Amino acid sequence: MTWSVYLLQCGDGTLYCGIALDVAARLAQHQAGKGAKYTRGRGPLELVYREACGTKAEALRRERAVKRMSRAGKLQLARSMAGTMDPQ
């Protein structure tokens, strides 16, 4: 199974970064209020970036790197993926 790093844009304009094996299922958890505490009450949530990483260790390293980026850097990642993301 392939792990992925993802970015969500919350309804209040903030960004949330996480990792998951199944990004679509994890997004559904977030939307149902059963995901990360940070995303609860911040809907609607939109998946704006996803990057396949392979192993969990690689995904955790990439998540750490993304979380250290500035907001502008994260938005640039999201723009780089705009129109190229599939719903999976």
C-alpha positions, 0 to 999 in steps of 0.5 A: 500500500502507498502512503500519501501526504495531503493538504486540506483547505478548511472553510476558515481558509486555514490549511491542514496537512496529514498522511493517510493510506486512503486519502478519500476515506480520511477526507470522509473521516475529517468531514464527519468530524471523526478526523483530526481535532483541528479540522472539526468545526472548520468545514467545509473541507477541500482536498487541495494537494496529495502526494504519493510517498510510498512508505509510512516513514517517507510520508511522515518525513514529507509531512514534516517538511510540508508543515515547516513550509510557509503558508505561501509555500503550501499554497504554491504546492496546492496550485501546482496540483490544481487540475491534476488531482483525481478523486481517489 
